[in-house]
Structure formats: C-alpha cells, structure tokens
Amino acid sequence: MAGNLWEYPSVVSRIDDAQLVGYGVQATDGAIGKVDEHSDEVGAAYLVVDTGPWILGKRVLLPAGTVTEIDLETYTIRVDRTREEIRNAPEFDPDKHPGDPEFHRLIDGYYGGPAT
C-alpha cells in the first residue's frame, strides 16, 4: 500500500467523526460491521469497527489508509481488506489501545504498513 497507513487516501472525502459512528463497513467481499469510534488525528487516523454481536464479534482498529470510499448517501465506508483479514485482526481494547504506539506498530505489521 502506498502512502501512510494512518492517513486517509487523497481520493477519500472525509466528514467529521460524529457522523461516521454507525456507518456500515464493507470489506472487499461484503459487510463486516459498523463504525463504533473514529479518530481523525493527523498521522494517526483510524476507525474502530464492531464486527458483530457481543458474544461473536469483536472491536478492531482499521487505519484510515484502508478506507477507499465514504458513501454519504448509503452511510457506508468501503475498505480494501477482506472480511477474514478484518475478523482476524488484533482485538482493539478501548481502555488500553487508543494512542498506544506499540499497538499501532502491531496494526502496521498486520495490515502491511510501514513500521513507525
């Protein structure tokens, strides 16, 4: 992937974080969940995606660089990863991981981004 994994690609139009919460997330092979949280911090932007019911699903972090489109009409965010890749991603813990450089390095390695 070219560019910074933690920044939206230049082709993606962004909107403020309050409006992204609740958007459906579409992987390359179908629906994977909904946006639970969002950070638009420069150089560290990401989405937290809830992948399903509390027993079966989990929360995962998707760096902004994985986003390919934000559709304002259908409330959908498309990403360039498969459902399996997202399901198998390290689980996001909202009490430990926001702003944690170690977790960001783990995510970089998982999604193939540059080491930071």
N, C-alpha and C positions, 0 to 999 in steps of 0.2 A: 504494500500500500504506500503510495506516495504521500508526502506531507506529514504533518503532526497528527498522531492518533487522537490527541486531546483537543483538537480544534475542528469545528465544522468545516467540511469542504466548501470551497468558494461557491459551488453551484447550489448549495442548500440555503434557502431563505429561512432565517430563524424568527421566532416570536418569543415573547417573554415567558419565563419559566412557569408562572401560574397557569398559563393557557396550555402548556404541554402535559401537565398532570392529567391522567385519564385517557390520553391518546392511546389508540391501539398500536401495537408494534408488529410489523410484518417483516419476517425474515425472508430470505430469497425463496424459501419453499413453503411459506404460509404463516399464519398468525402464531405469535409466540407469547403474547401477554399485553400488559398495559403499563404505561409510564406511571411510576409511583412517586418519583422525585426527579429533580433536574438541577444541574449546576451549570451555569454559564460563565464560570470563572475563566478568565483568559489563560490559555495554555493548560487548562485542567477541566474542560467542559465534558459533561457526561450525562447519561440518562440512567436512572435506576429502574429496572423493569421487573415487575412482579409477573412471574411465569405461570401462575395458576393458583388453584385453591390452596389454602394454608397448609394442608397436610401433604399435598403432592407437589406444589410449586415451591419456588424459592425466589429470592430477590437477587438479581445480578446487575452488574455495572456494565454499561455499554459506552465506551468512549465516543465522543462526538464525531470522530473521524469515521465511524462505521455507518453513520447516517447518510443515506443517499437522497432522501426526499422527505419533506414535511408537507402533507396534504391538508390544508386548512378546511377544505370542504368536507372531507370524509373523516377528519380527526384521526389521521393515520400517519405513522412515521415508518418509513421503509429503511431497512439496514442491509448491509452487504454481507451478512453472515447467515448460516443455516440455523434452523431450529435446534438441531443437535449441538452445534457449536455453542449456542447461547445456553441451552439446558446444562451443558457440561462445564460451563464457565465457573470459576470460583464464586462461592456464595458471598454476597455483599452483606456485611453487618453494619447497620446504621450507627451503632454505638462505638464501633472501632475504626471503620474504614474511611469515612469522609476526610479527605486531606492527608491520608496516610501514604507517604512516599513509597513505603515497602509494598503496600497493596497495589499502588499504581504500577510499580515495576512488575509485579506478578501479572497484572492485567496486560501490560505491554507485551510481556513474553507470551501470554496465552493467545492474544489476538494478533501477534506478529508485528507489533510496533517497535519503534526504536527503544532501546534502554535509556532510562533517564536517571 
